[in-house]
């Protein structure tokens, strides 16, 4: 219903009727609200008293002032304050270390004096001196104890700063990173290659003779252990061996597979990935590669083949030299000289005597040579085995094998007879002992 009522101005208006609130209730409500507010303040104060915030009141911070003199550079002021604090802290640490060292030294002396006092029973003079020393050390110990208390009090009153405000409870970091590969010595690399070859030689040779990219891709996918430096090294050595054996066509095929393996390994290094994961990508690229890439591959292959041939040539020369040296060692005479070299070094007249096996002519040539030169050449002949000084007693034939190689017939009996005549009659003339 709509009723007529009077507004504060005494005017009549039509409005909804609301019951009036007594003033006593409003007063009571206000008192209750104030009481609750005071109770909250009390609870907050009690809670704050449970935590000791006093230790945060005295903290030294280099940049704790917002306003400085306009003529002073604020960052510089903060740096100076920080430097002064650091120097003061270092000085305090040094003083504390000196105090601890002095305290330790005094306690050591006191303990030693007390031990001597126990052992010096009966010696009154020594005991008296030790007693005075102990008393002095104890007084010093008391002074140091008071000084220690002062240092502790000073340390407690020193304001905290960024360096002393807190300390690490623990500090440990883990960084996952690949470990660098250990550098192997040449001997270790050789042993590793030998072990790998013993286990996978058949597989590596099968791969080396493949003639198609698709076949190579499938074979390496089925045998991923072959994608490594050891395979490339083995194939390189095999190429040289094939060239030495004059199997050039097969060498070129293996050389191609060697370059393929080296390209895969190089690609893995550039991408910093496992070489096995680079195999499909390499063969896919070779199928769709531009002419520039394939030309570079062929140039590298041709250069590798030339290096293999050069190395094979050197190996053949080394083998020939080794065989020649072995043959030379076999034909060395009793004095360690090579009869071929000695024969070539003789004067033509003397060399013809040995080639003709003409003893009288040898005697005649020797007699015409100076004594020193004759002795020099004949000694070299003896050391090389071209001349046997006493053939009968040694059970040897006077002719060497090298003379037989020159198609000179050997008559042992006549030769022995002539050698005996020379040995008995012409030793002095030949300059032989």
C-alpha contacts under 8 A as a table, 3 or more apart, distances in Angstrom:
res1	aa1	res2	aa2	distance
1	X	16	X	7.69
2	X	14	X	6.31
2	X	15	X	6.20
2	X	16	X	6.23
2	X	17	X	7.86
3	X	14	X	5.65
3	X	15	X	6.34
3	X	16	X	7.03
3	X	17	X	7.07
4	X	12	X	6.36
4	X	13	X	5.57
4	X	14	X	4.64
4	X	15	X	6.86
5	X	11	X	7.98
5	X	12	X	5.39
5	X	13	X	5.56
5	X	14	X	6.29
5	X	15	X	7.24
6	X	9	X	7.53
6	X	10	X	5.19
6	X	11	X	5.08
6	X	12	X	4.34
6	X	13	X	6.16
7	X	10	X	5.26
7	X	11	X	5.29
7	X	12	X	6.25
7	X	13	X	6.90
8	X	11	X	7.27
21	X	25	X	7.16
21	X	26	X	7.64
22	X	25	X	5.55
22	X	26	X	6.89
23	X	26	X	5.15
23	X	27	X	6.34
24	X	27	X	5.18
24	X	28	X	6.22
25	X	28	X	5.08
25	X	29	X	6.13
26	X	29	X	5.06
26	X	30	X	6.25
27	X	30	X	5.20
27	X	31	X	6.32
28	X	31	X	5.21
28	X	32	X	6.24
29	X	32	X	5.10
29	X	33	X	6.28
30	X	33	X	5.14
30	X	34	X	6.33
31	X	34	X	5.21
31	X	35	X	6.18
32	X	35	X	5.07
32	X	36	X	6.33
33	X	36	X	5.25
33	X	37	X	6.34
34	X	37	X	5.11
34	X	38	X	6.24
35	X	38	X	5.21
35	X	39	X	6.23
36	X	39	X	5.03
36	X	40	X	6.36
37	X	40	X	5.17
37	X	41	X	6.44
38	X	41	X	5.07
38	X	42	X	6.28
39	X	42	X	5.09
39	X	43	X	6.27
40	X	43	X	5.12
40	X	44	X	6.18
41	X	44	X	5.12
41	X	45	X	6.14
42	X	45	X	5.14
42	X	46	X	6.21
43	X	46	X	5.14
43	X	47	X	6.18
44	X	47	X	5.03
44	X	48	X	6.12
45	X	48	X	5.10
45	X	49	X	6.21
46	X	49	X	5.19
46	X	50	X	6.69
47	X	50	X	5.39
47	X	51	X	7.49
48	X	51	X	5.75
49	X	52	X	6.93
52	X	55	X	7.14
53	X	56	X	5.68
53	X	57	X	7.21
54	X	57	X	5.35
54	X	58	X	7.81
55	X	58	X	6.47
56	X	59	X	6.22
58	X	159	X	5.36
58	X	160	X	6.78
59	X	159	X	5.04
59	X	160	X	4.67
59	X	161	X	5.85
60	X	64	X	7.95
60	X	159	X	5.54
60	X	160	X	5.68
60	X	161	X	5.00
60	X	162	X	7.96
61	X	64	X	5.34
61	X	161	X	6.01
61	X	162	X	7.18
62	X	78	X	5.23
62	X	79	X	7.44
62	X	81	X	5.56
62	X	82	X	5.49
63	X	66	X	7.62
63	X	78	X	5.36
65	X	68	X	7.03
68	X	72	X	6.93
68	X	74	X	6.63
69	X	72	X	5.42
70	X	73	X	7.52
72	X	76	X	7.98
72	X	77	X	7.24
73	X	76	X	5.40
73	X	77	X	6.23
74	X	77	X	5.03
74	X	78	X	6.29
75	X	78	X	5.12
75	X	79	X	6.27
76	X	79	X	5.04
76	X	80	X	6.16
77	X	80	X	5.13
77	X	81	X	6.21
78	X	81	X	5.17
78	X	82	X	6.17
79	X	82	X	5.05
79	X	83	X	6.07
80	X	83	X	5.07
80	X	84	X	6.07
81	X	84	X	5.12
81	X	85	X	6.15
82	X	85	X	5.10
82	X	86	X	6.17
83	X	86	X	5.08
83	X	87	X	6.17
84	X	87	X	5.18
84	X	88	X	6.09
85	X	88	X	5.05
85	X	89	X	6.09
86	X	89	X	5.09
86	X	90	X	6.19
87	X	90	X	5.09
87	X	91	X	6.20
88	X	91	X	5.12
88	X	92	X	6.26
89	X	92	X	5.09
89	X	93	X	6.22
90	X	93	X	5.09
90	X	94	X	6.19
91	X	94	X	5.08
91	X	95	X	6.20
92	X	95	X	5.10
92	X	96	X	6.17
93	X	96	X	5.10
93	X	97	X	6.21
94	X	97	X	5.12
94	X	98	X	6.23
95	X	98	X	5.13
95	X	99	X	6.15
96	X	99	X	5.02
96	X	100	X	6.16
96	X	151	X	7.89
97	X	100	X	5.13
97	X	101	X	6.17
98	X	101	X	5.13
98	X	102	X	6.15
99	X	102	X	5.09
99	X	103	X	6.05
100	X	103	X	5.01
100	X	104	X	6.06
101	X	104	X	5.13
101	X	105	X	6.16
102	X	105	X	5.13
102	X	106	X	6.19
103	X	106	X	5.19
103	X	107	X	6.23
103	X	141	X	7.37
103	X	144	X	6.60
104	X	107	X	5.20
104	X	108	X	6.16
105	X	108	X	5.11
105	X	109	X	6.26
106	X	109	X	5.19
106	X	110	X	6.15
106	X	137	X	6.68
106	X	140	X	7.55
106	X	141	X	6.93
107	X	110	X	4.99
107	X	111	X	6.11
107	X	137	X	7.99
107	X	141	X	7.41
108	X	111	X	5.18
108	X	112	X	6.20
109	X	112	X	5.12
109	X	113	X	6.07
109	X	137	X	7.64
110	X	113	X	5.12
110	X	114	X	6.18
110	X	134	X	6.15
110	X	137	X	5.97
110	X	138	X	7.42
111	X	114	X	5.15
111	X	115	X	6.25
112	X	115	X	5.08
112	X	116	X	6.23
113	X	116	X	5.08
113	X	117	X	6.10
113	X	130	X	6.37
113	X	133	X	7.35
113	X	134	X	6.37
114	X	117	X	4.92
114	X	118	X	6.43
114	X	130	X	7.91
114	X	134	X	7.10
115	X	118	X	5.25
115	X	119	X	6.55
116	X	119	X	5.10
116	X	120	X	6.00
116	X	130	X	7.64
117	X	120	X	5.21
117	X	121	X	7.08
117	X	127	X	6.09
117	X	130	X	6.29
117	X	131	X	7.57
118	X	121	X	6.31
120	X	123	X	5.74
120	X	126	X	6.82
120	X	127	X	6.20
121	X	124	X	7.57
121	X	127	X	7.23
123	X	126	X	5.56
123	X	127	X	6.08
124	X	127	X	4.99
124	X	128	X	5.98
125	X	128	X	5.20
125	X	129	X	6.44
126	X	129	X	5.19
126	X	130	X	6.14
127	X	130	X	5.03
127	X	131	X	5.99
128	X	131	X	5.09
128	X	132	X	6.39
129	X	132	X	5.27
129	X	133	X	6.30
130	X	133	X	4.96
130	X	134	X	6.06
131	X	134	X	5.03
131	X	135	X	6.15
132	X	135	X	5.17
132	X	136	X	6.20
133	X	136	X	5.12
133	X	137	X	6.17
134	X	137	X	5.03
134	X	138	X	6.07
135	X	138	X	5.11
135	X	139	X	6.26
136	X	139	X	5.19
136	X	140	X	6.27
137	X	140	X	4.95
137	X	141	X	6.04
138	X	141	X	4.81
138	X	142	X	6.22
139	X	142	X	5.09
139	X	143	X	6.36
140	X	143	X	5.07
140	X	144	X	6.17
141	X	144	X	5.02
141	X	145	X	6.11
142	X	145	X	4.99
142	X	146	X	6.38
143	X	146	X	5.24
143	X	147	X	6.16
144	X	147	X	4.88
144	X	148	X	5.99
145	X	148	X	4.96
145	X	149	X	6.39
146	X	149	X	5.09
146	X	150	X	6.33
147	X	150	X	5.03
147	X	151	X	6.19
148	X	151	X	5.09
148	X	152	X	6.18
149	X	152	X	5.05
149	X	153	X	6.14
150	X	153	X	5.07
150	X	154	X	6.04
151	X	154	X	5.01
151	X	155	X	6.03
152	X	155	X	5.01
152	X	156	X	6.23
153	X	156	X	5.07
153	X	157	X	6.28
154	X	157	X	5.18
154	X	158	X	6.10
155	X	158	X	5.17
160	X	163	X	7.87
160	X	164	X	5.75
160	X	165	X	5.50
161	X	164	X	5.39
161	X	165	X	5.48
162	X	165	X	5.37
162	X	166	X	7.60
163	X	166	X	7.08
164	X	167	X	7.11
168	X	171	X	6.51
184	X	187	X	7.96
184	X	188	X	5.78
184	X	189	X	6.08
185	X	188	X	5.14
185	X	189	X	6.16
186	X	189	X	5.07
186	X	190	X	6.14
187	X	190	X	5.10
187	X	191	X	6.24
188	X	191	X	5.09
188	X	192	X	6.07
189	X	192	X	5.06
189	X	193	X	6.11
190	X	193	X	5.12
190	X	194	X	6.11
191	X	194	X	5.06
191	X	195	X	6.17
192	X	195	X	5.21
192	X	196	X	6.21
193	X	196	X	5.10
193	X	197	X	6.06
193	X	230	X	5.74
193	X	234	X	7.78
194	X	197	X	5.15
194	X	198	X	6.21
195	X	198	X	5.25
195	X	199	X	6.56
196	X	199	X	5.31
196	X	200	X	6.06
196	X	201	X	7.68
196	X	230	X	7.01
197	X	200	X	5.22
197	X	201	X	4.78
197	X	230	X	7.97
197	X	234	X	7.41
198	X	201	X	5.99
200	X	203	X	5.31
200	X	204	X	6.20
201	X	204	X	5.19
201	X	205	X	6.19
202	X	205	X	5.30
202	X	206	X	6.25
203	X	206	X	5.11
203	X	207	X	6.30
203	X	226	X	7.95
204	X	207	X	5.13
204	X	208	X	6.08
204	X	226	X	7.03
204	X	231	X	6.56
204	X	234	X	7.97
204	X	235	X	7.57
205	X	208	X	4.90
205	X	209	X	6.42
205	X	235	X	7.83
206	X	209	X	5.50
206	X	210	X	6.73
207	X	210	X	5.41
207	X	216	X	6.79
207	X	219	X	7.18
207	X	257	X	7.45
208	X	235	X	6.99
208	X	253	X	7.23
208	X	254	X	4.78
208	X	255	X	7.93
208	X	257	X	5.47
208	X	258	X	7.22
209	X	250	X	7.65
209	X	253	X	6.31
209	X	254	X	5.86
209	X	257	X	7.62
210	X	215	X	6.85
210	X	216	X	6.38
210	X	253	X	7.84
210	X	257	X	7.58
211	X	215	X	7.48
211	X	216	X	7.73
211	X	253	X	7.32
212	X	215	X	5.28
212	X	216	X	6.20
213	X	216	X	5.02
213	X	217	X	6.05
213	X	283	X	6.51
214	X	217	X	5.09
214	X	218	X	6.22
214	X	283	X	7.65
215	X	218	X	5.18
215	X	219	X	6.04
216	X	219	X	5.12
216	X	220	X	6.09
217	X	220	X	5.36
217	X	221	X	6.06
217	X	279	X	6.88
217	X	280	X	6.69
217	X	283	X	6.68
218	X	221	X	5.03
218	X	222	X	6.24
219	X	222	X	5.14
219	X	223	X	6.01
220	X	223	X	4.77
220	X	224	X	5.27
220	X	226	X	6.80
220	X	227	X	7.06
220	X	279	X	7.53
221	X	224	X	5.54
221	X	279	X	7.69
223	X	226	X	6.02
224	X	227	X	5.66
224	X	276	X	6.07
225	X	228	X	7.05
226	X	230	X	7.96
226	X	231	X	6.00
227	X	231	X	6.86
227	X	261	X	7.05
227	X	265	X	7.69
227	X	275	X	6.44
227	X	276	X	5.98
228	X	231	X	5.70
228	X	232	X	6.92
228	X	261	X	7.98
228	X	265	X	7.13
228	X	275	X	7.26
229	X	232	X	5.17
229	X	233	X	6.20
229	X	265	X	7.51
230	X	233	X	5.09
230	X	234	X	6.10
231	X	234	X	5.13
231	X	235	X	6.13
231	X	261	X	7.83
232	X	235	X	5.26
232	X	236	X	6.20
232	X	258	X	5.77
232	X	261	X	6.13
232	X	262	X	6.42
233	X	236	X	5.15
233	X	237	X	6.37
234	X	237	X	5.25
234	X	238	X	6.10
235	X	238	X	4.93
235	X	239	X	6.13
235	X	254	X	6.82
235	X	255	X	7.42
235	X	258	X	5.87
236	X	239	X	5.18
236	X	240	X	6.65
236	X	255	X	7.24
236	X	258	X	6.65
236	X	308	X	7.92
237	X	240	X	5.26
237	X	241	X	6.36
238	X	241	X	5.01
238	X	242	X	6.14
238	X	251	X	7.96
238	X	254	X	7.98
239	X	242	X	5.16
239	X	243	X	6.28
239	X	251	X	5.10
239	X	252	X	7.77
239	X	254	X	6.41
239	X	255	X	6.33
239	X	308	X	6.69
240	X	243	X	5.16
240	X	244	X	6.23
240	X	251	X	7.72
240	X	308	X	5.47
240	X	309	X	7.06
240	X	311	X	6.74
240	X	312	X	5.35
241	X	244	X	5.08
241	X	245	X	6.28
241	X	312	X	7.20
242	X	245	X	5.00
242	X	246	X	6.24
242	X	247	X	5.16
242	X	248	X	6.74
242	X	250	X	7.22
242	X	251	X	5.56
243	X	246	X	4.79
243	X	247	X	5.51
243	X	248	X	5.49
243	X	251	X	6.22
243	X	308	X	7.46
243	X	309	X	6.50
243	X	312	X	6.04
244	X	247	X	7.59
244	X	312	X	5.36
244	X	313	X	7.38
244	X	315	X	7.64
244	X	316	X	6.78
247	X	250	X	5.71
247	X	251	X	6.15
248	X	251	X	4.87
248	X	252	X	6.21
249	X	252	X	5.28
249	X	253	X	6.60
250	X	253	X	5.12
250	X	254	X	6.28
251	X	254	X	5.19
251	X	255	X	5.95
252	X	255	X	4.91
252	X	256	X	6.27
252	X	305	X	6.83
253	X	256	X	5.25
253	X	257	X	6.68
254	X	257	X	5.15
254	X	258	X	6.14
255	X	258	X	4.89
255	X	259	X	6.31
255	X	301	X	7.02
255	X	304	X	7.28
255	X	305	X	6.63
256	X	259	X	5.30
256	X	260	X	6.36
256	X	301	X	6.29
257	X	260	X	4.96
257	X	261	X	6.31
258	X	261	X	5.18
258	X	262	X	6.24
259	X	262	X	4.93
259	X	263	X	6.02
259	X	300	X	7.54
259	X	301	X	6.28
259	X	304	X	7.97
260	X	263	X	5.17
260	X	264	X	6.36
261	X	264	X	5.17
261	X	265	X	6.31
262	X	265	X	5.11
262	X	266	X	6.05
263	X	266	X	5.06
263	X	267	X	6.05
264	X	267	X	5.11
264	X	268	X	6.27
264	X	275	X	6.49
264	X	278	X	6.36
264	X	279	X	6.38
264	X	282	X	6.53
265	X	268	X	5.11
265	X	269	X	6.40
265	X	275	X	5.67
266	X	269	X	5.15
266	X	270	X	6.36
267	X	270	X	5.18
267	X	271	X	6.25
267	X	275	X	7.67
267	X	278	X	7.07
268	X	271	X	5.20
268	X	272	X	5.60
268	X	273	X	5.06
268	X	274	X	6.07
268	X	275	X	4.88
268	X	278	X	6.21
269	X	272	X	4.86
269	X	273	X	6.65
269	X	275	X	7.87
270	X	273	X	7.97
273	X	277	X	7.17
273	X	278	X	7.61
274	X	277	X	5.59
274	X	278	X	7.09
275	X	278	X	5.25
275	X	279	X	6.95
276	X	279	X	5.69
277	X	280	X	7.13
277	X	281	X	7.92
278	X	281	X	5.36
278	X	282	X	6.17
279	X	282	X	5.35
279	X	283	X	6.54
280	X	283	X	5.46
280	X	284	X	6.08
281	X	284	X	5.13
281	X	285	X	6.08
282	X	285	X	5.11
282	X	286	X	6.24
283	X	286	X	4.97
283	X	287	X	6.34
284	X	287	X	5.26
284	X	288	X	6.58
285	X	288	X	5.24
285	X	289	X	5.21
286	X	289	X	4.99
286	X	294	X	7.32
289	X	293	X	6.12
289	X	294	X	6.55
290	X	293	X	5.49
290	X	294	X	6.54
291	X	294	X	5.19
291	X	295	X	5.93
292	X	295	X	5.18
292	X	296	X	6.26
293	X	296	X	5.18
293	X	297	X	6.34
294	X	297	X	4.95
294	X	298	X	6.24
295	X	298	X	5.11
295	X	299	X	6.13
296	X	299	X	5.08
296	X	300	X	6.18
297	X	300	X	5.18
297	X	301	X	6.20
298	X	301	X	4.94
298	X	302	X	6.10
299	X	302	X	5.15
299	X	303	X	6.10
300	X	303	X	5.11
300	X	304	X	6.11
301	X	304	X	5.07
301	X	305	X	6.25
302	X	305	X	5.12
302	X	306	X	6.32
303	X	306	X	5.18
303	X	307	X	6.31
304	X	307	X	5.07
304	X	308	X	6.19
305	X	308	X	5.02
305	X	309	X	6.26
306	X	309	X	5.14
306	X	310	X	6.20
307	X	310	X	5.06
307	X	311	X	6.10
308	X	311	X	5.10
308	X	312	X	6.05
309	X	312	X	4.99
309	X	313	X	6.15
310	X	313	X	5.15
310	X	314	X	6.40
311	X	314	X	5.10
311	X	315	X	6.19
312	X	315	X	4.99
312	X	316	X	6.18
313	X	316	X	5.14
313	X	317	X	6.26
314	X	317	X	5.08
314	X	318	X	6.13
315	X	318	X	5.03
315	X	319	X	6.14
316	X	319	X	5.02
316	X	320	X	6.19
317	X	320	X	5.09
317	X	321	X	6.15
318	X	321	X	5.10
318	X	322	X	6.08
319	X	322	X	4.99
319	X	323	X	6.25
320	X	323	X	5.15
320	X	324	X	6.13
321	X	324	X	5.04
321	X	325	X	6.00
322	X	325	X	5.09
322	X	326	X	6.17
323	X	326	X	5.05
323	X	327	X	6.21
324	X	327	X	5.09
324	X	328	X	6.05
325	X	328	X	4.92
325	X	329	X	6.10
326	X	329	X	5.10
326	X	330	X	6.29
327	X	330	X	5.07
327	X	331	X	6.43
328	X	331	X	5.31
328	X	332	X	6.27
328	X	338	X	6.66
329	X	332	X	5.36
329	X	338	X	7.92
331	X	338	X	6.44
331	X	339	X	7.20
332	X	335	X	7.68
332	X	336	X	5.32
332	X	337	X	5.29
332	X	338	X	4.70
332	X	339	X	6.70
332	X	384	X	6.19
332	X	385	X	7.71
333	X	336	X	5.20
333	X	337	X	5.43
333	X	338	X	6.33
333	X	339	X	6.80
333	X	382	X	7.81
333	X	383	X	5.56
333	X	384	X	3.88
333	X	385	X	4.57
333	X	386	X	7.93
334	X	337	X	7.53
334	X	382	X	7.76
334	X	383	X	5.39
334	X	384	X	6.29
334	X	385	X	6.33
335	X	382	X	7.38
335	X	383	X	3.78
335	X	384	X	5.97
335	X	385	X	7.84
336	X	383	X	6.37
336	X	384	X	6.49
337	X	341	X	7.76
337	X	342	X	7.24
337	X	380	X	7.39
337	X	383	X	5.88
337	X	384	X	4.52
338	X	341	X	5.34
338	X	342	X	6.22
338	X	384	X	5.52
339	X	342	X	4.98
339	X	343	X	5.90
339	X	381	X	7.46
339	X	384	X	4.81
339	X	385	X	6.58
339	X	386	X	6.31
339	X	402	X	6.66
340	X	343	X	5.12
340	X	344	X	6.24
340	X	402	X	6.90
341	X	344	X	5.19
341	X	345	X	6.26
342	X	345	X	5.07
342	X	346	X	6.41
342	X	380	X	6.75
342	X	381	X	6.80
342	X	384	X	6.95
343	X	346	X	5.47
343	X	351	X	6.38
343	X	381	X	7.98
344	X	351	X	7.77
346	X	350	X	6.21
346	X	351	X	5.53
346	X	377	X	6.96
347	X	350	X	5.37
347	X	351	X	6.00
348	X	351	X	5.04
348	X	352	X	6.10
349	X	352	X	5.30
349	X	353	X	6.61
349	X	365	X	6.96
350	X	353	X	5.22
350	X	354	X	6.84
350	X	362	X	6.63
350	X	365	X	6.51
350	X	366	X	7.79
351	X	354	X	5.35
351	X	355	X	6.26
352	X	355	X	4.88
352	X	356	X	5.91
353	X	356	X	5.22
353	X	357	X	5.66
353	X	358	X	5.23
353	X	359	X	7.02
353	X	361	X	6.23
353	X	362	X	5.36
354	X	357	X	4.86
354	X	358	X	6.79
354	X	362	X	7.71
354	X	403	X	7.53
355	X	358	X	7.99
355	X	403	X	6.68
355	X	406	X	7.36
355	X	408	X	6.74
356	X	408	X	7.10
357	X	408	X	7.61
358	X	361	X	5.42
358	X	362	X	6.20
359	X	362	X	4.85
359	X	363	X	6.21
359	X	418	X	6.67
360	X	363	X	5.06
360	X	364	X	6.22
361	X	364	X	5.00
361	X	365	X	6.13
362	X	365	X	5.15
362	X	366	X	6.05
363	X	366	X	5.17
363	X	367	X	6.13
364	X	367	X	5.21
364	X	368	X	6.53
365	X	368	X	5.30
365	X	369	X	6.52
366	X	369	X	5.27
366	X	374	X	5.92
366	X	429	X	7.57
366	X	430	X	6.45
367	X	370	X	7.81
367	X	429	X	6.59
367	X	430	X	7.53
369	X	373	X	6.50
369	X	374	X	5.73
370	X	373	X	5.35
370	X	374	X	6.04
371	X	374	X	5.15
371	X	375	X	6.09
371	X	429	X	7.49
371	X	430	X	7.45
371	X	431	X	6.56
372	X	375	X	5.18
372	X	376	X	6.13
372	X	431	X	7.62
373	X	376	X	5.02
373	X	377	X	6.27
374	X	377	X	5.38
374	X	378	X	6.09
374	X	430	X	6.28
374	X	431	X	6.80
375	X	378	X	5.27
375	X	379	X	5.99
375	X	430	X	6.08
375	X	431	X	4.69
375	X	432	X	6.50
376	X	379	X	5.38
376	X	380	X	6.41
377	X	380	X	5.20
377	X	381	X	6.26
378	X	381	X	4.92
378	X	382	X	6.24
378	X	387	X	7.70
378	X	430	X	7.26
378	X	431	X	7.97
378	X	432	X	7.68
379	X	382	X	5.06
379	X	383	X	6.16
379	X	432	X	7.43
380	X	383	X	5.03
380	X	384	X	6.06
381	X	384	X	5.24
381	X	385	X	6.13
381	X	386	X	4.96
381	X	387	X	5.35
382	X	385	X	5.16
382	X	386	X	5.97
382	X	387	X	4.73
382	X	388	X	5.95
382	X	389	X	6.94
383	X	386	X	7.80
384	X	387	X	7.70
385	X	388	X	6.39
385	X	400	X	6.01
386	X	398	X	7.54
386	X	399	X	6.40
386	X	400	X	5.17
386	X	402	X	7.63
386	X	403	X	7.72
387	X	398	X	5.94
387	X	399	X	6.81
387	X	400	X	7.35
388	X	391	X	5.49
388	X	396	X	7.47
388	X	397	X	7.46
388	X	398	X	5.04
388	X	399	X	7.63
389	X	398	X	7.90
389	X	419	X	7.35
389	X	423	X	6.85
390	X	393	X	5.77
390	X	394	X	6.20
390	X	419	X	7.44
390	X	420	X	7.25
390	X	423	X	7.23
391	X	394	X	5.26
391	X	395	X	5.88
391	X	396	X	4.93
391	X	397	X	5.78
391	X	398	X	5.68
391	X	416	X	6.49
391	X	419	X	7.38
391	X	420	X	7.95
392	X	395	X	5.12
392	X	396	X	6.48
392	X	397	X	7.78
392	X	416	X	6.88
393	X	396	X	7.87
397	X	400	X	7.46
397	X	412	X	6.07
397	X	415	X	7.94
397	X	416	X	7.21
398	X	412	X	7.29
398	X	415	X	6.56
398	X	416	X	6.59
398	X	419	X	7.36
399	X	403	X	6.54
399	X	404	X	7.77
399	X	410	X	6.66
399	X	412	X	7.92
399	X	415	X	7.93
400	X	403	X	5.51
400	X	404	X	6.92
401	X	404	X	5.12
401	X	405	X	6.39
402	X	405	X	4.98
402	X	406	X	6.68
403	X	406	X	5.15
403	X	407	X	6.97
403	X	408	X	5.82
404	X	407	X	5.17
404	X	408	X	5.09
404	X	409	X	6.57
404	X	410	X	7.39
405	X	408	X	7.29
410	X	415	X	7.70
411	X	414	X	5.69
411	X	415	X	5.84
412	X	415	X	5.06
412	X	416	X	5.85
413	X	416	X	5.16
413	X	417	X	6.21
414	X	417	X	5.02
414	X	418	X	6.23
415	X	418	X	5.14
415	X	419	X	6.04
416	X	419	X	5.03
416	X	420	X	6.03
417	X	420	X	5.12
417	X	421	X	6.30
418	X	421	X	5.05
418	X	422	X	6.24
419	X	422	X	5.09
419	X	423	X	5.98
420	X	423	X	4.98
420	X	424	X	6.06
421	X	424	X	5.28
421	X	425	X	5.81
421	X	426	X	7.56
422	X	425	X	5.31
422	X	426	X	4.96
422	X	427	X	6.58
423	X	426	X	6.06
423	X	427	X	5.48
424	X	427	X	6.54
426	X	429	X	5.11
426	X	430	X	6.22
427	X	430	X	5.23
427	X	431	X	6.12
427	X	432	X	5.47
427	X	433	X	6.93
428	X	431	X	5.08
428	X	432	X	6.43
428	X	433	X	7.75
429	X	432	X	7.94
